[in-house]
Amino acid sequence: MAKAAQNITLSRSRDIPFNKLVLSQSNVRRIKAGVSVEELAEDIARRGLLQSLNVRPMLDADGVETGTFEIPAGGRRFQALSLLVKQKRLAKTAPIPCIVRDAASEILAEDDSLAENMQRVALHPLDQFRAFVALREKGQGEESIAAAFFVTPQIVKQRLKLASVAPALLEVYAEDGMTLEQLMAFMDVVGLPASELPARSAIDRFRSSSDIVFSKKRNARLALQRFDRNLRLVPQWPVFLGGRHGLASGPIG
């Protein structure tokens, strides 16, 4: 007889005063990377805390809860909150949203800390582009978008340039068929409207047959001309090639 599936019980959530929280020595993050604590503090001040802290009750020598909680996962957020408290922009007793792990949990604190950091998936630049477009359509300028997400205005402009890329090329890019650098290089070499670009089948056909890698724009143009000659496409139809380092030519006949 099959065993009944065991119901999952999630850790409870509650607000805990800031001055009852301490950073755990079990937090595995030691090296600074990504958005700085100062930038994260400004983001929290602007939009609030988007993700709760993961905490555990601290126990005394007799195993009794002390009323203080350690933070094995969420250390950078805690450091950012600490900076806001130091700047007197956040009260020492301000309630902080927390997920409270049972002190008797079999899951180690280091386990939680490692999992939170390793399970993160960076946003694909194509999704970032779509989000930037949505923000721009709702009235935000490139400068304000850049300031809100701690990137340069140039990055925002680069992502927004993807709006003029043919859907077939974006599909290839979304499937990791080319890198962002390759896609942007294509945009620099030729700037035809999406309606004038070749179909996905032509893109795949040429990418699979290409064997010479070019990295300079002059050679890229030559590659496009050879592409036209070998595959007999409409003159001046460009296509981005899938070489590892840039644009590639088709077979020379």
C-alpha positions in Angstrom: 0.0 0.0 0.0 1.4 3.4 -1.0 2.3 5.8 1.7 0.3 9.0 1.9 2.3 12.1 0.9 3.5 14.1 3.9 2.2 17.6 4.1 4.9 20.3 4.0 4.9 22.9 6.8 6.5 26.2 5.9 8.3 28.3 8.5 6.2 31.0 10.0 6.7 34.7 9.2 6.6 37.6 11.6 7.9 41.1 12.2 10.9 41.3 14.5 12.3 44.6 15.9 15.6 45.5 14.2 17.4 45.6 17.5 16.6 42.0 18.2 18.4 40.8 15.1 22.1 39.9 14.7 24.1 38.6 11.8 24.9 34.9 12.1 28.4 33.6 11.9 26.9 30.8 9.8 26.3 33.2 6.9 28.5 31.8 4.0 28.8 35.1 2.1 32.2 36.6 2.8 33.2 38.3 -0.5 31.6 41.4 -1.7 29.9 41.1 -5.1 27.1 42.7 -7.1 25.2 45.7 -5.8 26.9 47.4 -2.9 25.5 47.6 0.6 25.2 51.4 0.1 23.2 50.9 -3.1 21.0 48.2 -1.5 20.3 50.6 1.4 19.1 53.3 -1.0 16.9 50.8 -2.8 15.3 49.6 0.5 14.8 53.3 1.4 13.1 53.8 -1.9 10.9 50.7 -2.3 11.0 48.9 1.1 12.3 45.4 1.8 11.3 43.1 -1.1 12.5 39.9 0.6 12.2 38.8 4.2 15.2 37.9 6.3 15.7 34.2 7.2 16.3 34.0 11.0 16.6 31.5 13.8 16.0 32.0 17.6 19.1 32.2 19.6 19.3 30.0 22.7 21.0 30.3 26.0 23.1 27.6 27.7 20.0 25.9 28.9 18.4 25.8 25.4 15.9 28.6 26.2 15.1 31.3 23.6 16.7 34.6 24.4 14.4 36.8 22.4 17.2 37.6 19.9 17.4 36.1 16.4 20.4 35.4 14.2 20.4 35.8 10.5 22.0 33.1 8.4 20.4 34.1 5.2 19.8 37.8 4.3 23.1 39.3 5.6 23.5 41.9 3.0 19.9 43.1 3.5 20.6 43.3 7.3 23.8 45.3 6.6 21.8 47.7 4.4 19.2 48.0 7.2 22.0 48.6 9.7 23.3 51.4 7.5 19.9 53.0 7.4 19.6 52.8 11.2 23.1 54.3 11.5 22.0 57.2 9.2 18.9 57.6 11.5 16.6 56.9 8.5 15.3 53.8 10.2 14.3 53.4 13.8 16.3 50.8 15.9 13.0 49.2 16.9 11.5 49.2 13.4 9.7 45.9 12.6 11.6 43.8 10.0 9.8 41.1 8.0 11.4 37.7 8.8 10.9 34.1 8.1 11.5 32.3 11.4 13.1 28.8 11.2 12.4 26.5 14.1 15.5 26.4 16.5 15.2 22.6 16.5 15.2 22.3 12.7 17.4 19.6 11.2 18.4 22.0 8.4 21.7 23.7 9.3 22.0 27.4 9.2 24.9 27.1 6.7 22.5 25.1 4.5 20.0 27.9 4.4 22.6 30.5 3.7 24.2 28.5 0.9 20.9 27.7 -0.7 19.7 31.3 -0.7 22.8 32.4 -2.5 23.1 29.5 -4.9 19.5 29.2 -6.0 19.4 32.7 -7.3 19.1 33.0 -11.1 20.3 36.1 -12.8 17.7 37.8 -15.0 18.2 37.2 -18.7 19.1 40.4 -20.5 16.1 39.8 -22.8 13.8 39.9 -19.8 15.6 43.0 -18.5 15.0 44.6 -21.9 11.2 43.8 -21.7 11.0 45.2 -18.2 12.9 48.4 -19.2 10.5 48.8 -22.1 7.5 48.4 -19.8 8.9 51.1 -17.5 9.6 53.4 -20.3 6.1 53.0 -21.7 4.8 53.9 -18.3 6.7 57.2 -18.3 10.1 56.5 -16.9 13.1 57.9 -18.7 16.4 56.2 -19.3 18.2 58.1 -16.6 15.6 57.3 -13.9 15.5 53.6 -14.9 19.3 53.4 -14.7 19.4 55.2 -11.3 16.7 52.8 -9.9 18.5 49.7 -10.9 22.1 50.8 -10.3 23.2 50.4 -13.9 24.6 53.0 -16.3 22.3 54.9 -18.8 24.3 53.2 -21.5 23.2 49.8 -20.3 19.6 50.9 -20.4 20.0 52.3 -23.9 21.7 49.1 -25.0 18.9 46.9 -23.7 16.3 49.2 -25.3 18.0 48.8 -28.7 16.8 45.3 -28.7 13.3 46.6 -29.5 14.4 47.0 -33.1 15.7 43.4 -33.4 13.7 41.0 -35.5 11.7 38.5 -33.4 13.5 35.6 -35.1 16.9 36.9 -33.8 15.5 37.5 -30.3 14.2 33.9 -30.4 17.7 32.6 -31.2 19.2 34.8 -28.5 16.6 33.6 -25.9 17.6 30.1 -26.7 21.3 30.9 -26.1 22.0 30.6 -29.8 24.1 33.7 -29.6 25.5 36.0 -26.9 24.4 39.5 -26.1 27.7 40.8 -27.5 27.1 39.1 -30.8 23.5 40.4 -31.0 24.6 44.0 -30.3 27.5 43.6 -32.8 24.9 42.7 -35.4 22.9 45.8 -34.5 26.0 47.9 -35.0 26.9 46.4 -38.4 23.4 46.6 -40.0 20.4 48.5 -38.8 17.6 47.2 -41.0 14.0 47.2 -39.7 12.8 43.9 -38.3 10.5 43.5 -41.4 13.5 43.3 -43.7 15.4 40.6 -41.8 15.4 37.0 -42.9 13.2 34.2 -41.5 14.4 32.0 -38.6 15.0 29.1 -41.1 17.5 31.2 -43.0 19.2 32.3 -39.8 19.6 28.7 -38.7 20.7 27.5 -42.1 23.5 30.0 -42.3 24.6 29.7 -38.7 24.9 25.9 -39.1 27.0 26.3 -42.3 29.3 29.1 -41.2 32.9 28.2 -40.6 35.0 31.5 -40.6 34.8 33.8 -37.6 35.1 37.6 -38.0 35.3 40.1 -35.2 35.7 43.5 -37.0 32.8 45.3 -38.6 34.6 45.5 -42.0 34.9 41.7 -42.1 31.4 41.3 -40.8 30.1 43.2 -43.8 32.1 40.9 -46.0 30.6 38.0 -44.2 27.1 39.3 -44.9 27.9 39.7 -48.6 29.2 36.1 -48.7 26.1 35.0 -46.9 24.0 36.5 -49.7 26.1 35.0 -52.4 26.1 31.5 -51.0 22.5 31.2 -49.8 21.1 33.3 -52.6 19.0 35.5 -50.4 17.8 38.9 -51.3 20.7 41.3 -51.7 21.7 43.3 -48.5 19.7 40.9 -46.2 21.8 40.7 -43.1 21.8 37.9 -40.6 23.6 37.5 -37.4 25.9 34.5 -37.2 26.5 32.3 -34.2 30.3 32.2 -34.0 31.8 32.2 -30.6 33.7 35.5 -31.0 31.6 37.5 -33.4 30.3 37.4 -36.9 31.1 34.6 -39.3 31.1 34.1 -43.0 29.5 31.3 -44.9 31.4 28.7 -46.9 33.5 30.4 -49.6 32.5 28.9 -53.0 
